[in-house]
Amino acid sequence: MFTGIIQAVGKIESITPFDGGLRLTVDAADLDLSNVGLGDSISHNGACMTVVELIPPQKYLIDVSNESLRCTSGLDVLGVVNLEKAMRL
């Protein structure tokens, strides 16, 4: 679950196509990743994406499917992205 409140601004640093979508490298310099693990959700410009790899100290990879790319904007280009971690109980 997300609040819709942007916690940080990150940067899409690289985009790698794969069969079915894109793999993005995100630099989350201003987002606390100390409690983020593989499989956790982070909202990118309002779209929930799953962390598939962590790159210490402040980067991670996400896979964005073609369907998600069709329904969102800004996740297929290099540049800034609004970030929000999922709420914890």
NULOVEX-724906 format. One line per 5 residues: number of its first residue (from 1); for each residue x, y, z of N, C-alpha, C, O. Coordinates in steps of 0.1 Angstrom, whole numbers. Each point is the difference from the previous one (the first is absolute). Layout:
N
NUM = X/Y/Z/X/Y/Z/X/Y/Z/X/Y/Z | ...
This chain:
89
1 = 8/-12/0/-8/12/0/9/12/0/10/1/6 | -14/9/-13/7/13/-1/-9/12/4/-12/-1/-2 | 19/11/7/-7/12/4/-2/10/-11/-10/8/0 | 18/-9/-10/0/10/-11/8/12/2/1/9/-8 | 6/-9/20/9/11/3/14/-4/-4/6/-10/4
6 = 0/18/-13/14/-2/-5/10/1/11/0/10/8 | 8/-20/-6/10/0/11/14/5/-5/7/5/8 | -5/-7/-21/13/4/-6/-1/1/-15/-9/-5/-6 | 19/11/0/1/1/-14/13/-8/-4/11/3/5 | -13/-13/-13/11/-9/-4/3/3/-15/-5/10/-6
11 = 14/-18/1/4/2/-14/1/-14/-7/7/-9/5 | -14/8/-16/2/-12/-9/13/2/-7/2/9/-8 | 8/-18/11/14/1/-5/2/-8/-13/8/4/-8 | -15/-15/7/2/-9/-12/-13/-8/-2/-7/-3/9 | 6/0/-22/-12/-7/-5/5/-11/-9/7/2/-9
16 = -11/-15/13/4/-11/-8/-12/-8/-4/-8/-5/8 | 5/4/-21/-11/-8/-5/1/-15/3/11/-5/0 | -22/-1/3/0/-14/1/-14/-5/-6/-9/8/-3 | 8/-21/0/-12/-5/-6/-12/3/10/-1/-7/10 | -7/16/-14/-12/3/9/1/13/7/-10/3/7
21 = 21/5/-9/0/13/7/14/6/1/8/-2/-9 | -6/9/19/13/7/2/4/-2/15/-8/-1/9 | 21/0/-8/7/-1/14/6/13/2/9/5/-8 | -13/2/19/6/13/3/9/0/12/-2/-8/10 | 13/15/-11/9/3/11/-4/13/6/0/10/-7
26 = -4/-10/20/-5/12/6/10/4/11/4/-8/9 | 1/21/-9/8/6/10/-9/7/10/-7/10/-4 | 5/-15/16/-9/5/10/8/7/11/-2/-2/12 | 10/11/-16/10/7/9/-7/6/13/6/0/10 | -18/5/-12/-6/7/12/-11/-9/7/-7/5/9
31 = 6/-18/-13/-10/-8/6/7/-10/9/10/-7/-4 | -15/5/16/6/-9/10/-3/-14/-5/-11/-5/0 | 21/-3/-4/-1/-13/-5/4/-11/11/1/-11/-3 | 1/16/15/6/-9/10/-10/-12/4/5/-10/4 | -18/12/-7/-9/-10/3/-7/-6/-12/-11/-6/0
36 = 17/8/-12/-5/-5/-13/7/-13/-3/12/0/0 | -20/-10/-4/6/-12/-4/-5/-5/-14/-9/7/-5 | 14/-18/0/-5/-5/-12/-15/-3/1/-4/-6/10 | -3/9/-20/-14/-3/0/-9/12/6/-12/-1/0 | 19/10/6/-8/12/6/-5/9/-11/6/0/-11
41 = -17/7/14/-6/9/-10/4/14/2/1/5/12 | 2/2/-22/3/15/0/-8/6/-11/0/-5/-12 | -7/16/15/-8/7/-10/9/9/-8/9/7/5 | -10/-8/-19/8/8/-9/-10/9/-8/-7/-6/-8 | 7/19/10/-10/8/-6/-14/-5/2/-9/1/-9
46 = 6/-7/20/-13/-5/4/-3/-14/-4/-11/-5/3 | 20/-2/-9/-1/-13/-5/8/-10/9/12/2/1 | -18/-12/5/7/-9/9/9/-10/-8/-5/-6/-10 | 17/6/13/10/-9/-6/8/-8/10/2/5/12 | 2/-17/-15/6/-9/9/16/0/-1/5/0/-12
51 = 2/2/23/14/0/0/5/-15/-4/-3/-9/7 | 11/8/-17/5/-13/-4/15/-2/3/5/-11/0 | 2/22/3/14/-1/4/4/13/7/-4/11/-4 | 11/-12/15/5/12/7/15/2/-4/8/-10/-1 | -4/22/-1/14/3/-3/4/11/10/-2/12/-2
56 = 9/-17/13/4/9/10/9/12/-5/7/-3/-9 | -8/15/15/-8/2/11/-14/6/-3/-9/-2/8 | 6/7/-20/-12/7/-2/-7/-2/-13/-8/8/-5 | 11/-20/-1/-6/-3/-13/-7/-13/0/3/-9/9 | -12/7/-18/-7/-13/-1/-6/-1/-15/0/10/-7
61 = -4/-22/4/-5/-3/-13/-15/-4/1/-4/-6/10 | -4/10/-19/-14/-4/-1/-3/-4/-15/7/5/-9 | -16/-14/8/-5/-4/-14/-13/6/-2/-9/0/9 | 7/7/-20/-12/6/-4/-6/-7/-12/6/0/-11 | -18/-6/12/-5/-8/-11/-6/10/-10/-2/12/2
66 = 1/-18/-14/-6/8/-11/-14/6/3/-3/11/-4 | -5/-19/12/-13/5/4/1/12/9/-7/10/-1 | 17/-11/11/2/12/9/5/12/-8/-4/11/3 | 13/-13/-13/5/11/-8/-12/6/-8/0/12/-2 | -9/-20/-2/-12/5/-8/-9/9/9/-6/9/-5
71 = 6/-12/18/-10/6/9/7/12/8/-7/6/8 | 20/-4/-10/7/10/8/7/10/-9/0/-2/-12 | 6/12/18/9/8/-8/13/3/8/-1/0/13 | 12/2/-20/12/4/7/9/-12/4/11/2/5 | -16/-14/-7/8/-12/4/8/-6/-11/6/-10/1
76 = -7/17/-13/8/-6/-11/10/10/-5/6/-2/-11 | -2/12/19/10/9/-4/9/3/12/-4/-2/12 | 17/5/-15/9/4/11/-4/13/6/-5/9/-7 | 7/-8/20/-3/13/7/-7/-2/13/1/-11/6 | -7/21/0/-5/0/13/-13/-8/1/-7/-1/-9
81 = 5/-4/21/-12/-8/3/-4/2/15/9/0/8 | -22/2/-6/-5/1/14/0/-13/6/-5/-10/-6 | 9/9/19/1/-13/7/-8/0/13/0/10/7 | -6/-21/-4/-6/-2/13/1/-15/4/-5/-8/-8 | 10/5/20/0/-14/4/-14/-3/5/-8/8/5
86 = 5/-21/-6/-13/-5/5/-1/2/15/10/0/7 | -22/2/-2/-2/1/15/3/-13/7/-2/-10/-6 | 7/11/18/2/-11/9/-9/0/11/-4/11/5 | -1/-23/-1/-8/-1/12/7/4/13/-6/0/10
